[in-house]
Amino acid sequence: MKSRETLIRLKRFQVDEKRRQVAQIEAMVAEFERMATDLEREITIEQDRAGINDPAHFAYPTYAKAAIQRRDNLKRSAAELQGQLEDARGQLADAFEELKKVEILEERDQVRGRGVEAAREQAELDRIGAQRIRV
């Protein structure tokens, strides 16, 4: 029984670790999307200042070009993290499923143990009752 308890603790730790990974990736995706939105706003402001909206124009602001590149990189990174997030969620689901399997086995053993204990108690009561009848 001791090894099963250790296994349950290990599985719970693994589930918690996967939850932390999912939360961390979600936070990173949200931060990248927020930063991309901020850059989009800055690009619009810079374009309005210059009065040029075409990045191919020779007088297009250098800052706006750099911000566009940075924004695109952030969006690409966020998309890649979405893939990692899906993988991490799948791993979390698998770890949770493994934990539940072990917990169900432990519960079955406990129920079985209680049944054996109840049978022993009943046998003892039957023995006591039989002794009283003989006396």
N, C-alpha and C positions, 0 to 999 in steps of 0.2 A: 504494500500500500504506500510505503514511503516514496518509492520510485515514481508512482503515479502522481503523487502530490508534487513532486519535483517537476515532472513532465508538465503538469497543469500550470505551474508557476512559469516554466520556460515558455509555454505556448502563450500565456497571458502577456509576458514580456515581449514576445515577438509581435503580437497584435498591437500592443502599445507602441512599439517601435515603428511599425508600418503606419499607424495613425499619425505619428509625428512626421513621418516622411511625407505623407499625403498633405498634411496641414502646411508643411514647409513649402512644398511645391506649389500648392494653391496660393500661398502668400507671395511667392516669387512671381507667379503668373499675374496676380492682381497688381503687384508693384510695377511690373514691366508694362502692363496695359495702362496704368495710371501715368507712367512716365511718357509713354507714346502719345497719350492724349494731351499731356502738357506740351510736348514738342509740337504736336499738330497746332495747338493754339499759338505757340511762339512763331511757327512758320507762317501762319495766317497774318499775324501782327507784322512780321517782317515784310511780307509781300505787300501788305497795305501801305506800309511806310514807303517802300520803294516804288509802288505803283506798277510792279511787274509780277505777273503770275506765272510766267513761262520759265521753267528751270533751264531751258535751252538758250534763253536770251543772254547775250553777252554781258549785260549789266545786272543780271539776277544776283541778289545778295549772296555773298559767300556763306554767311551764317545760316541762311535758309537752306542752302545746298547741304551744308554739314548736318543741319538739324534733320533734313529729310533722310539722309543716309543713316543717321543715328536712329530715327524713328523706325525706318524699315528694318534695321538690325534688331531693334527691340521687339517688333512684331514677329519677326522670324524666330527669335529666341522664345517668345511666348508660345508660338505654335509648336516648337520642338518640346517645350515643357508640357504642353497639353498631352503630347504622346507619352511622355514620361509619367504624367499624372494618371493617365488611363492604366498604364502598366502597374503603377504603385497601387491604384485602387483594386486592380485584379489580385495583386499579391496580398493586399489587406483582406480581401474576401476569402482567399485561400487560407490565410493564416487564421482567420476567424472560424472558418469551417473546420480546420484541424483542431482548434481549441474546443469547439463544440463536440466533436467526436470524442475527444479524451474526457471531457466533462460528462458526457452521456455514459461512457464506460464506467467512470467512477460512480456515478449515480446508480447504475445497475448493480455494481458490486455492493454498494451500501444497502440497497433494497434487498439484495440476496442475503447479505449479512444479517440484516434485521429479521428476515424470514427464518434463518437458521437459529438465531438467538431466541425468537419467539417459539420455535419448535422445541428448543432445549428447555425453556421455561415451562412450556406446557407439559413436557415429559416429566419434569421435576414435580409439578403440581399433581400430575396423574399418579406419580409414585407416592407422594405424600397422602393423597386421597386413598390410594389402595392400602397403605399402611394403617390408616385410621379405620378403614372398613374391617381389616383383619383384627384390630384390637378391640 
